[in-house]
């Protein structure tokens, strides 16, 4: 378990034990120190706070978001935006939004299969959201009547088993849209694999064989030049998003020793000023994490360009438009900025 996660759990327990005192303490005093502005650029704080307010306002009573694409994966992204801000997830200003999102994800989980949503994309991002909330959000305050279908930990363990069961059925050792698919692609697999790695980092058992098979899939899809194929054999092509996904999974799986990792990272570093040609908010979401994990100086240069770009794109209501709708565009763009806060355990180096 990481040191940062241990600290966050200790802070969460402290907040629970001193709830009556917290009522009398100004909210800023209860926030982690990075929120003071010492390390986070002012532009980032202002953009992030406006985006948080937009997502809080547009979250439904059921806990999801419906402007554009919707589902538990989208809800997982929105959940992570709130968790990444550093505000106390149990008693902070967005604690109710956090709980609503978690209840929505857990309600949408199939109690038998453990699958969340109608594709493994949704399952992966929802699983990642659960993993980031596990250990920081208190289950005792999660359900209004105190009786929900599952705790966060139970839902996460069930989601992990579902992902591993799906992988075992897949001859390529990875994932595609359907949990029963016999083929795989590097995009869907990235969503599921990062969710599994986050669950492992949170203390959930994930077999080494599952990690090794997924890494073998990615190495088979990575060229010597750092291009990463989408599916099938060959056809690598130029894709910042796919090379970012591969760099990230190699990093979080602790396989920076691989030549494929060095190839994909070099590929990204040579294209710092190049914008993703397709699905830009999706590409930024992964590129931010990949560069931060791989080369902090490269990330700092790229991050400055990102801040400038998103400042121009953010709307008066705090939203950031995207190809999948404003809710998704806002969530993914804010998560790209969230590396400046470094509160999400998956964002640790």
BAKE-364140 format. One line per field, with one value per residue (C-alpha): x, y, z; residue in one letter. Coordinates in nm, 4 decimals. Layout:
u: X_... $
v: Y_... $
w: Z_... $
residu: A_... $
//
This chain:
u: 0.0000_0.1458_0.2466_0.0070_-0.2882_-0.1962_-0.1882_-0.5243_-0.6804_-0.5418_-0.6802_-1.0161_-1.0304_-0.9276_-1.2050_-1.4580_-1.3432_-1.3551_-1.6693_-1.8239_-1.5104_-1.4899_-1.8230_-1.6630_-1.3442_-1.3239_-1.3240_-0.9892_-0.8208_-0.9427_-0.8059_-0.4724_-0.1857_-0.1480_-0.4777_-0.3068_-0.1626_0.2026_0.2500_-0.0618_-0.0681_-0.3445_-0.4846_-0.5211_-0.6975_-0.9421_-1.0188_-1.0514_-1.2818_-1.5084_-1.5182_-1.5995_-1.8902_-2.0179_-2.0031_-2.1640_-2.4486_-2.5090_-2.4941_-2.8377_-3.0119_-2.9251_-2.5562_-2.4657_-2.4178_-2.6375_-2.5168_-2.3661_-2.2482_-2.3534_-2.2959_-2.0950_-1.7647_-1.8589_-1.9755_-1.6395_-1.4592_-1.6767_-1.6146_-1.2385_-1.2550_-1.3968_-1.1515_-0.8561_-0.9339_-0.8044_-1.1257_-1.2255_-1.4405_-1.6383_-1.7131_-1.5912_-1.8051_-1.8362_-1.8796_-2.2441_-2.1444_-1.8869_-2.1428_-2.4048_-2.1572_-2.0485_-2.4074_-2.4800_-2.1819_-2.2605_-2.6301_-2.5381_-2.3118_-2.4493_-2.4600_-2.3929_-2.1248_-1.9755_-1.9818_-2.0618_-2.2184_-2.2770_-1.9118_-1.5759_-1.4880_-1.7469_-1.6368_-1.2746_-1.3353_-1.5965_-1.3532_-1.0848_-1.3245_-1.4047_-1.0349_-0.9547_-1.2435_-1.1643_-1.0084_-1.0827_-1.4638_-1.6364_-1.9003_-2.0936_-2.2070_-2.2507_-2.6126_-2.8853_-3.0474_-2.7157_-2.8145_-2.6770_-2.6304_-2.2508_-1.9696_-1.7097_-1.4625_-1.7117_-1.8035_-1.4364_-1.3496_-1.6459_-1.5381_-1.1818_-1.3041_-1.5233_-1.2302_-1.0062_-1.2789_-1.3175_-0.9413_-0.9233_-1.1790_-0.9756_-0.7034_-0.5032_-0.5038_-0.6682_-1.0120_-1.2567_-1.6084_-1.7809_-1.6661_-1.6895_-1.4928_-1.2336_-1.0386_-0.8869_-0.7780_-0.5319_-0.7884_-1.0506_-0.7727_-0.6163_-0.9349_-0.9666_-0.5972_-0.5438_-0.8506_-0.6983_-0.3642_-0.5360_-0.7252_-0.3984_-0.2417_-0.5436_-0.4769_-0.7136_-0.5601_-0.4857_-0.2971_0.0493_-0.0543_-0.3282_-0.0769_0.1804_-0.0673_-0.1904_0.1661_0.2481_-0.0457_0.0842_0.4414_0.3112_0.1264_0.4200_0.6588_1.0279_0.9452_0.6925_0.3782_0.1062_-0.1430_-0.5131_-0.6069_-0.4924_-0.1425_0.0553_-0.1057_0.0667_0.0004_0.0439_-0.1628_-0.0683_-0.3528_-0.2470_0.1212_0.0191_-0.1929_0.0944_0.3433_0.1033_0.0347_0.4051_0.4729_0.1958_0.2649_0.6261_0.7695_0.9854_1.2599_1.0946_1.2339_0.8751_0.8279_1.1301_1.0092_0.6611_0.7922_1.0441_0.7645_0.5618_0.8543_0.9302_0.5724_0.5218_0.3674_0.1617_-0.2118_-0.4087_-0.5851_-0.8799_-1.0668_-0.8408_-0.9793_-0.9331_-0.5760_-0.4950_-0.6315_-0.3788_-0.0906_-0.0898_-0.0483_0.1987_0.4365_0.4087_0.4968_0.7748_0.9497_0.8459_1.0348_0.8596_0.5276_0.5922_0.6511_0.3428_0.1355_0.2002_0.0645_-0.2367_-0.3227_-0.3087_-0.5256_-0.7927_-0.8133_-0.9232_-1.1729_-1.3447_-1.6917_-1.8520_-2.0418_-1.7152_-1.7639_-1.5007_-1.6571_-1.5662_-1.6651_-1.8551_-2.0491_-1.9674_-1.9887_-1.7333_-1.5191_-1.5113_-1.4323_-1.1516_-0.9996_-1.0028_-0.8424_-0.5684_-0.5134_-0.5399_-0.1762_-0.1007_-0.2717_-0.1356_-0.4012_-0.5302_-0.3265_-0.3118_-0.1327_0.1564_0.4985 $
v: 0.0000_0.3402_0.5994_0.8559_0.6173_0.5412_0.9127_0.9685_0.6830_0.8231_1.1663_1.0146_0.8272_1.1417_1.3362_1.0703_1.0693_1.4463_1.5245_1.7426_1.9530_1.9789_2.1567_2.4485_2.4579_2.6576_2.4185_2.5384_2.4145_2.0609_2.0507_1.8912_2.1363_2.1245_2.3111_2.6185_2.7029_2.6426_2.3831_2.4085_2.6912_2.9447_2.8926_2.5216_2.5799_2.8241_2.6016_2.2935_2.4589_2.5917_2.2480_2.0875_2.3244_2.2387_1.8639_1.9043_2.1071_1.8668_1.5426_1.3816_1.2783_0.9191_1.0103_0.9900_1.2406_1.2402_1.5217_1.3182_0.9627_0.8082_0.4938_0.3718_0.4417_0.8072_0.8146_0.6689_0.9529_1.2131_1.0483_1.0631_1.4350_1.5006_1.2634_1.4184_1.7682_1.6862_1.7913_1.5602_1.2908_1.2237_1.5730_1.8172_2.0357_1.7599_1.4644_1.4219_1.4144_1.1475_0.9314_0.9726_0.8664_0.5627_0.4545_0.4881_0.2717_0.0020_-0.0073_-0.0623_-0.3549_-0.6963_-0.8800_-1.2136_-1.1350_-0.8249_-0.6420_-0.2706_-0.1181_-0.2394_-0.2530_-0.3263_0.0409_0.1278_-0.1592_-0.0463_0.3192_0.2306_-0.0160_0.2535_0.4908_0.2290_0.1574_0.5242_0.5600_0.2413_0.3203_0.6934_0.7009_0.5670_0.3036_0.3899_0.7162_0.5793_0.4622_0.6846_0.3932_0.2272_-0.0741_-0.0862_-0.3827_-0.3861_-0.1965_-0.0237_-0.3020_-0.5757_-0.4038_-0.3606_-0.7236_-0.8362_-0.6065_-0.7410_-1.1011_-1.0104_-0.8540_-1.1537_-1.3978_-1.2052_-1.2119_-1.5872_-1.6394_-1.4256_-1.6074_-1.2831_-1.2257_-0.8850_-0.7277_-0.5936_-0.4490_-0.7693_-0.9621_-1.2763_-1.1378_-1.3547_-1.0602_-0.7579_-0.4001_-0.1723_0.0969_-0.1084_-0.3131_0.0055_0.1014_-0.2424_-0.2983_0.0365_-0.0386_-0.3715_-0.2123_0.0522_-0.2213_-0.4056_-0.0854_-0.0481_-0.3886_-0.6080_-0.9366_-0.9450_-1.2563_-1.1978_-1.4104_-1.1607_-0.8759_-1.0710_-1.1781_-0.8223_-0.6912_-0.9605_-0.8383_-0.4819_-0.5781_-0.7740_-0.4612_-0.2194_-0.1466_-0.0662_0.2960_0.3241_0.3079_0.0904_-0.1011_-0.0909_-0.4531_-0.7498_-0.7877_-0.4966_-0.1695_0.0247_0.3750_0.7076_0.7423_0.9507_0.7959_0.4338_0.5030_0.6907_0.3989_0.1567_0.3843_0.4151_0.0440_-0.0410_0.2220_0.1359_-0.2369_-0.1588_-0.2800_0.0164_-0.2329_-0.3260_-0.1953_-0.1374_0.1043_0.3082_0.3081_0.4382_0.6997_0.8274_0.8368_1.0662_1.2884_1.3533_1.4777_1.7029_1.9810_1.7517_1.7409_1.4190_1.4036_1.1955_1.2119_1.4850_1.4793_1.1004_1.1370_1.4136_1.2046_0.9287_1.1447_1.3447_1.0293_0.8654_1.1620_1.2192_0.8557_0.8516_1.1895_1.4698_1.7380_1.6369_1.6379_1.9881_2.1219_1.9429_2.0526_2.4205_2.3728_2.1861_2.4642_2.7239_2.5104_2.4299_2.7925_2.8794_2.5938_2.6200_2.7697_3.0300_2.7560_2.5730_2.2970_2.1903_2.0621_1.7235_1.4811_1.2661_1.5570_1.8326_1.6102_1.3635_1.6383_1.8222_1.5109_1.3891_1.7342_1.7960_1.4569_1.5628_1.8673_1.6632_1.5533_1.9005_1.7974_1.4402_1.3225_1.0199_0.7109_0.6047_0.9355_0.8504_0.7815 $
w: 0.0000_-0.0950_0.1604_0.0132_0.0373_0.4009_0.4767_0.3085_0.5030_0.8274_0.7441_0.6597_0.9910_1.1751_1.0058_1.1039_1.4657_1.4974_1.2988_1.5670_1.5879_1.2092_1.2039_1.3827_1.1739_0.8480_0.5533_0.4224_0.7397_0.6722_0.3194_0.2273_0.2076_-0.1708_-0.1988_-0.0487_-0.3892_-0.3025_-0.5759_-0.7922_-1.0498_-0.9931_-1.3429_-1.2722_-0.9415_-1.0959_-1.3958_-1.1802_-0.9287_-1.2045_-1.3619_-1.0270_-0.9825_-1.3306_-1.2635_-0.9209_-1.0692_-1.3570_-1.1607_-1.1452_-0.8252_-0.9221_-0.9165_-1.2856_-1.5677_-1.8767_-2.1034_-2.3857_-2.3296_-2.0010_-1.7972_-1.4972_-1.6712_-1.7157_-1.3545_-1.2521_-1.4297_-1.2608_-0.9254_-0.9789_-1.0594_-0.7113_-0.5423_-0.7269_-0.5986_-0.2514_-0.0796_0.2064_0.0372_0.3544_0.4887_0.2240_-0.0035_-0.2661_-0.0306_-0.1302_-0.4981_-0.4195_-0.2395_-0.5110_-0.7790_-0.5804_-0.5177_-0.8899_-0.9877_-0.7323_-0.8250_-1.1906_-1.1121_-1.2046_-0.8718_-1.0424_-1.3006_-1.1409_-1.4747_-1.4722_-1.7816_-2.1347_-2.2397_-2.0832_-2.1349_-1.8725_-1.6526_-1.6575_-1.5742_-1.3111_-1.1531_-1.1492_-0.9738_-0.7108_-0.6569_-0.6027_-0.3563_-0.1653_0.1703_0.1497_0.1432_0.4551_0.3767_0.6909_0.5327_0.1803_0.1882_0.3371_0.5240_0.6007_0.3933_0.0418_-0.1913_-0.1457_0.0193_-0.1961_-0.1224_-0.2078_-0.5339_-0.6220_-0.5495_-0.7586_-1.0433_-1.0301_-1.0468_-1.3443_-1.5309_-1.4630_-1.5685_-1.8934_-1.9509_-1.8930_-2.1702_-2.4097_-2.6072_-2.6325_-2.2583_-2.2876_-2.3390_-2.5944_-2.5666_-2.4592_-2.1507_-2.3651_-2.6618_-2.8332_-2.9721_-2.7997_-2.8562_-2.6782_-2.6023_-2.4170_-2.2595_-2.1253_-1.9413_-1.7810_-1.7138_-1.5412_-1.3284_-1.2275_-1.1475_-0.9342_-0.7490_-0.6860_-0.5542_-0.3233_-0.1710_-0.3731_-0.4844_-0.8565_-0.9760_-1.1226_-1.4202_-1.5071_-1.5040_-1.7038_-1.9737_-2.0211_-2.0431_-2.3007_-2.5087_-2.5028_-2.5870_-2.8857_-3.0025_-2.9615_-3.2460_-3.2119_-3.2910_-3.0093_-3.2211_-3.0713_-3.2815_-3.2089_-3.2752_-3.4804_-3.6164_-3.7595_-3.8606_-3.5848_-3.7152_-3.5405_-3.2236_-2.9222_-2.7244_-2.7823_-2.7172_-2.4019_-2.2832_-2.3358_-2.1577_-1.8653_-1.8233_-1.8458_-1.5787_-1.3332_-1.3765_-1.2798_-1.6096_-1.6999_-1.7705_-2.0990_-2.4268_-2.5378_-2.2497_-2.3530_-2.7145_-2.6321_-2.3897_-2.6464_-2.9039_-2.6752_-2.5785_-2.9449_-2.9938_-2.6914_-2.8999_-3.1244_-3.0520_-3.0725_-3.4076_-3.2841_-2.9540_-2.8111_-2.4549_-2.4427_-2.5689_-2.3183_-2.0322_-2.1020_-2.2242_-1.8990_-1.6920_-1.9292_-1.9377_-1.5626_-1.4966_-1.7516_-1.7480_-1.5126_-1.7060_-2.0270_-1.8421_-1.7044_-2.0543_-2.1888_-1.8878_-1.9588_-2.3102_-2.1705_-1.9256_-2.2016_-2.4291_-2.1714_-2.0560_-2.4081_-2.4261_-2.0878_-2.1121_-1.8868_-1.6998_-1.6215_-1.8782_-2.1283_-2.4518_-2.5909_-2.8635_-2.6147_-2.4649_-2.2174_-1.9103_-2.0448_-2.1949_-1.8638_-1.6590_-1.8863_-1.9233_-1.5478_-1.4887_-1.7298_-1.5084_-1.1882_-1.2146_-1.0762_-0.7505_-0.7351_-0.4887_-0.6777_-0.5814_-0.9486_-1.0192_-0.7890_-0.9360 $
residu: X_X_X_X_X_X_X_X_X_X_X_X_X_X_X_X_X_X_X_X_X_X_X_X_X_X_X_X_X_X_X_X_X_X_X_X_X_X_X_X_X_X_X_X_X_X_X_X_X_X_X_X_X_X_X_X_X_X_X_X_X_X_X_X_X_X_X_X_X_X_X_X_X_X_X_X_X_X_X_X_X_X_X_X_X_X_X_X_X_X_X_X_X_X_X_X_X_X_X_X_X_X_X_X_X_X_X_X_X_X_X_X_X_X_X_X_X_X_X_X_X_X_X_X_X_X_X_X_X_X_X_X_X_X_X_X_X_X_X_X_X_X_X_X_X_X_X_X_X_X_X_X_X_X_X_X_X_X_X_X_X_X_X_X_X_X_X_X_X_X_X_X_X_X_X_X_X_X_X_X_X_X_X_X_X_X_X_X_X_X_X_X_X_X_X_X_X_X_X_X_X_X_X_X_X_X_X_X_X_X_X_X_X_X_X_X_X_X_X_X_X_X_X_X_X_X_X_X_X_X_X_X_X_X_X_X_X_X_X_X_X_X_X_X_X_X_X_X_X_X_X_X_X_X_X_X_X_X_X_X_X_X_X_X_X_X_X_X_X_X_X_X_X_X_X_X_X_X_X_X_X_X_X_X_X_X_X_X_X_X_X_X_X_X_X_X_X_X_X_X_X_X_X_X_X_X_X_X_X_X_X_X_X_X_X_X_X_X_X_X_X_X_X_X_X_X_X_X_X_X_X_X_X_X_X_X_X_X_X_X_X_X_X_X_X_X_X_X_X $
//
